[in-house]
C-alpha cells in the first residue's frame, strides 16, 4: 500500500471513481461526502494526502486546509475545482504541500498528480 488518502467530494460518483482509480494504484482510500464527515474521518486516522473539492455542501476545501494547519498535520492536500479564482489560490498560499487540479479529471492525470505530490 502506497499511501492513505482521504477523498472529500459531495458527488458520490467522483468519490467512487477516485477511490477505485487510486486503490487500483495501491493506495488505501477513505471517502467523505461533506466537510463534517471529513473532520470525523480525520479524527479517526491520519492521511498522507487529502483530495478535497473546493465547494462542499457544508464548507469549503480551503476549510480543510485550515484544519490541516490547525492540527499541525504533515498531510499534503490537493484542491479540486472546475475553475480556480485568485481568492481560492490566495486562501491556501501559506500551505506548502498544496496542489490544484481542474475538473474533470482523467484517471491518468489523477494518479500522476497524486504520486507527484506524495514524493518526499
HELIX and SHEET records of a PDB file:
HELIX    1   1 UNK A   12  UNK A   24  1                                  13    
HELIX    2   2 UNK A   35  UNK A   44  1                                  10    
HELIX    3   3 UNK A   61  UNK A   70  1                                  10    
HELIX    4   4 UNK A   86  UNK A   91  1                                   6    
HELIX    5   5 UNK A  107  UNK A  117  1                                  11    
SHEET    1   A 5 UNK A  28  UNK A  32  0                                        
SHEET    2   A 5 UNK A   4  UNK A   8  1                                        
SHEET    3   A 5 UNK A  49  UNK A  53  1                                        
SHEET    4   A 5 UNK A  76  UNK A  81  1                                        
SHEET    5   A 5 UNK A  98  UNK A 102  1                                        
SHEET    1   B 2 UNK A  55  UNK A  56  0                                        
SHEET    2   B 2 UNK A  59  UNK A  60 -1                                        
END                                                                             
